[in-house]
């Protein structure tokens, strides 16, 4: 990724979303050729010179102080995730970094065991760039069977945006897909030299009609919690309240659990799915003779 362009595009997208009226600025009678705030207005509100803010937006300001970053973040009304993303972009800036190939992520046995213990609800572990590193049986039934895919294709963003079945299974598909793109944007700020992430973005750009528009919004999100709605052809609608947890000892792995209200229709539907998809238990009496 071009660090200079990322800083410029992100800041321009954020000031474009704030009108002078929102910022409490009086009208100066000038014809506005850009949406939202102008650079000089952001600079005035943040207490820096227009020249300095211009250099900052162009990626030429070096390492701004924490006070300047805070003032600009406050002026542009960045939320916590956006502030962290802004800091990531400034940290990497225009530096060219040579990095060794990243090792493939692996899930330790204890986390695999945890997934199997969570056998009443869908649960899975995401790694960098929304790679699906592990999933339990109900997650494979409700979403898709990631284990049946080649290891290099097990990716949640790729599933949502490129698998035609996802549009049928994911309720409010457009919202979920757009949020997933925002999560990828946040990851791109943290790991701008991730070759596999760049390849994924390129693939989605070429194959998903919606991806480019969402990517160019520069919206960023972090996996936390929320609501998910899926549809399964065997049991109908499924409503979940999901929670995401950073795996202890590995900040680059996230445990995602799709919780349900006990006794709800979704809980009953999951019981049906679990019974229909339960692995066959082989006993000595039912084993075929060799």
N, C-alpha and C positions, 0 to 999 in steps of 0.2 A: 504494500500500500504506500502511496505517496503521502508521507506525514504532513507536509506543508499543505497539500490540497485538503486533507482530512480536517485539519484545524480550521482552514478557511471556510470550507463547506459547512462544518458543524456550527460555527459561530454565525455565519450568514443565515443559516436556516433558523437559528434561535432568535436572532433579532428581527427576522421577518415576521415572526409570530407575535410580536408585541407592538401595538399601535402607540403613537404618541399620547393618545388619550389614556390608554392603560397605564403608561408611565407617568402620567400627571404633567405632561409637557404642554404648554400653551401653543396654539397654532401660530406659525410664523408667516403664514400667507404664501409660502413657497410651494411650487408644484412638486409633488413627491413622485420621483421616478422609480423608487424601489418600495416594495411592501414593508411595513413595519418601521423600525427605527433605522435612522442613518448612523454611520460610524461616528460622526461627531456627537450625536445625541447619546450613544452608548458611552462614549468617552467622558462626556460631561457628567452623566449620571454616576459613572464609576469613579470619578475624580482623577482621571488620567488625561494626558494630552491626546488630541486627535491623532497626532503623528505616531505616538506610542501605540495606541490601540490599533491603528492601521497596520503597523509593523507586526503586532501580535497576531492580528487576523491573517496576515500573510505568512505567518510562521517565521518571522525574522526578528523576533524580540528576545531571543535567547531564553533564559530561565526567569520568568516573572516571579516576583515574591509571592508568598502565601497571601499577603494582604491584597495584592492586585488581583490574584485569582479569585479570592473571596468577593471582592467588590464587583468584578465582572459577572461572576456567578449569580450574585444577588440581583444585579441590574437585569440580567437576562432570565431571571426567575428559574434557574436550573434546580431540579430536584436532586436528591442525594445521589441517585444513579448517574444522572447527567453530569454532576460535579465530578464524580469519580472518573467518568469517561473523559471529560475535559482535561483532568489532570493526567490521565493516561496519554492522551494525545500530545500534551505539552512535554511530557517526560520523554516520549520517543522522538517527537519533533521530526527533524530532517536527518537524524543520524542513520547511517547505513550500518547495520549490524549483521555480521556473519554468525550464524548459529549452526551448531551441529544438528543433524536430523533428530527430531524428537522421538523418543522411544514410544512404542505403542503402550497405551494405558492398559493396566490389568487390574481386575477387581480381586481383592484378597479373599481367601476362603470364608472368613467371618462374615463379610458382607453378602456373599452368595448364600450363606446359611440364613442370614436375616431375611433375604428375599423369599426363601422357601418357607420361612416361619410365617411371613405375612401372606398366608394362603387364602385369606377371605376377601382381599381387595387387590386390585392391580398395583404393582410397584415395580420400579425399574431404576437403574443407575445411569446417569448421563455423565459423560466426560467432556473434554474440550469439544468446541464446535457442535454441540448437541449430539455427539456420538452416543449411541445406545450401547453401553458396555455390558449390561446384564439386565435380565427381566424375568419376572416370575410368570407362572402359567397363565394367570388371569390377565396380565398385561399383554401377553401374546395373543390372547383370545379377543380382548376388547379392542386393542389397537391393530397390530399386525404381528405376524410371527417373525420377529427380528432374527431369531436363531436360525431360521431357514434361509436367510440372506447371506451372501458372502460377507465376511467380516468388514470389508472396506465399504459396504453399502448400508451398514446398520446406523442410520442417522435420522434423528427425529425431524429435522428441517427438511431433509430430502423426502421423507415419507409424507409430511403434510403438504408439501408444495408440488411434488412430482408423481405421487402414487394416486391414480384416479379413484381408488377405493377410499382414500382419506376424505375426499369431498362428500362421499356418501355416509361415512361413519362419524365424522366430526361435526357436531352441531355448532352453529355459528362459526363455520370454517374460516370465513374471511378474517374475523377477529383473531382467532387462534393462530392462523398462518402469519398475519401481520405482526403479532406479538413475538412469534418465533424469529422472524426476520430482525426485529429489534434486539432480541437476545444475541443473535449473531453479530449485529453491529457492535454491541457492548464487548463481545469476545474479540472482535477485530481491533478494537482500541487497546485491549490488554495484550494481544499477541499479534502485532502488525506484521511479523515476519513468519507467521505460520503458513507454510507452503500448502498444506492440506486444506486449511481454511480458505486460502485464496482460490484453490482449485474448486472447492465446493461453491464459493460465491460465483465463480465463472460458470459452473454447470447450471446453477439456478438462474443466472442471468440469461443464459441461452435457452433454457427449456421451460421456465415458468413465466407466463405472460404478466403476472402481477408482481413478480419479485423486484424488478428494477424500480418501480414507483415507490414501493415500501422502503427499499434500501436507500434511495435518494432522499427520503424524508429525514434521515439521520436520527430517527427515534431510537432510544436505547432503553432496554429493560433488563432487570436481573430476575432470575428464577426465584420466586418466593412462595406465594400461595395464591389461591383463587378458586374459581369454579370452572368445571369442564362438563361438557355435555356430549355424549356419544350415542350412536344408534347401532344396535346389533340386530341383524336380520332375524335371529332366533328369539330374542326376548324384548325387542323394542328399545325405547329410550332409557338411557342410563345417565344419572346425574351424580357428579362427584364434587367433593370439596378437597382440592389437592393441597399438599404441603411439600415443601422442598427443604432438605437438610444437607448441609455440607458434611461430607463424610469425615469422621474424625481421623486426623492424621494425613488427609489428602484434600487440600483445598480445591483441587481440580476435578473432584468427583462429587456429584450431587445425587442424593437419594430422593426420589419422587414417589410419593404415596398418594393414591386416589382413595380418599376416605368416603364412607357412606354412612347415612343415619341408620342406626340399628332398627330393624323392623320395617324399613322403608321399602318401596317397590323396587328400588335399585338393589338393595341388599338381598331381597328375595330373588331377583333376576340373576344376581351373581351366584347365588347358591345353585340355581338351575344350570347356569353355564359351567360351574365347577363340577357338578355331577355328570353333565353330558360329556365333558372333556377330560374327566379323570382318567389317569393312566390305568390300563388293565393290570390288576394284581394277579400275579402268577403264584399259585400254591402247588405243593407237591402233587395234589390230586389232579390239577388241571394241566400240569406240564405234559407235553408230548414225550413219549419215550424216544430216546436218542436212537 
